[in-house]
Amino acid sequence: MKALLTIALLASAAPALAQSPANWSAPTKPFRIADNLYYVGTEGLTSLLLTTPQGHILIDGAVPSAAKGIEANITALGFKPSDVKILLNSHAHFDHSGGLAQLKTDTGAMLAASGPDKAALESGTYPGSEERRDLDFPPVKVDRVLKDGEKVALGGVVLTAHLTPGHSAGCTTWTFPLKVDGAVRQAVYHCSTSVALNRLVSKDKGPQYPGIVGDYQATFAKLKTIKADVFLAPHAESFKLADKRARLGAQPNPFVDPTELQAAVASSERDFKKALAKQQEAAR
């Protein structure tokens, strides 16, 4: 039965995968970032494992075809996929949610996600662009709906959900303490603030979803108040994963950079303003 489900999940995602960068599905060796935090994703898409004595937390499922590779990476690190108790998501787009259905089936874990992204996760669609079948992904049931500021805890690990909408209506940035070289640091898994495929304004179709421009603007303001010693993101290149990984073992830990989040936010806000002006001009 699981084999049939896997075939069905992969088939439903085939159009999107065919147009995706090769590194989104390319396997890569898992590794420890610091303490109980591990990278178990693909070469280009992040999936994070937080281990605890009471079970583990997995953040993001990459594309549908990556699910089995994520499980293999967890096993290669010496952990059991069946010990994953909680699944979390940054945002409900196929390149970060695509593998969640398979991972949930295989691990039996509970999925917690934001309220505004619940419908997208459970329908497997890109809200506002439902006609784009190439953006579909296997739907997955949300077991716990999270609000802004709500905490998810397991085995002494506590993560805080910060709703940072815009890129998706329920885009969720996660913060959690992480011990690095003996010191407790603040780790931030930044959802995304890129415009990407989103319509900010449109004469014919309207915005991707009502209030999207205000959401982006509020999110930029919110992110400017968040402190981050360790910056992580759903796309590997967004936090220079390859470079940092190559320097692991050096002191200090290359993943520690208190300036990185704010630099990323400032750059993304500039790009957003340019995209908004361009779309406003096109809509006149």
Secondary structure, DSSP 8 states (H G I E B T S, - for coil): -HHHHHHHHHHHHHHHHHTS-GGGT-----EEEETTEEE-S-SSB--EEEEETTEEEEE--BSGGGHHHHHHHHHHTT--GGGEEEEE-S--SHHHHTTHHHHHHHH--EEEEEHHHHHHHHHTS-TT-TT-GGG-------SEEE-TT-EEEETTEEEEEEE--SSSTT-EEEEEEEEETTEEEEEEE------TT--S--TTT--SSTTHHHHHHHHHHHHTT---SEEE-SBGGGGTHHHHHHTTTSSS-TTB-TTHHHHHHHHHHHHHHHHHHHHHHHT-
